[in-house]
Amino acid sequence: MGSAYYRAESESGDHIEDPSEDALFMLIDDLNSSDNTFVVIQPDEDDPAWFTSVAVLDEGGYEVERRDTTRREHDVVTETSIDRIARDLTIWLAARSISAG
C-alpha cells in the first residue's frame, strides 16, 4: 500500500509536508532562474511510484511534469499561471492520495 502523505521540496531546500494549494503557490512563486529553479512533489517513501515537478523555463513560464507509473501517466506541459499550476497540482495530488488510501 502506498503512502497518502507526500512532500514538496524546492532546489533551495525549502520543504513542506502535504502542501496545500496555497503552500504550492508560495513554493512555485519563490522559484527563480538562478539558484531555486525547481520544486519536486512526491510521496515521502523509498522508490515512489509517482512524482510531479515544476521548473522555471529560460524563456519564461514553467514546465510542469506529472508522472505516475502505476497509472502509466506521463504528462509535460508549459504554463505561465502559478494559480493554475497550484490548483491543477492540488487536484492531481488528491487523486494520488485517494488511490493510495
BELRAVEN-V943063 format. One line per field, one symbol per residue. psi: psi as a letter, one per 30 degrees, with the letter a starting at -180 (. if undefined). A space follows every 10 residues. Layout:
psi = ???
//
This chain:
psi = klkfklkkkl effklkkikl eeeeeeeeff llgegiflkk klkilkikfl lklkkkkegl akkkkkkjff ghkkkklkkf jeeeeeeeee eeeeeeeeff .
//
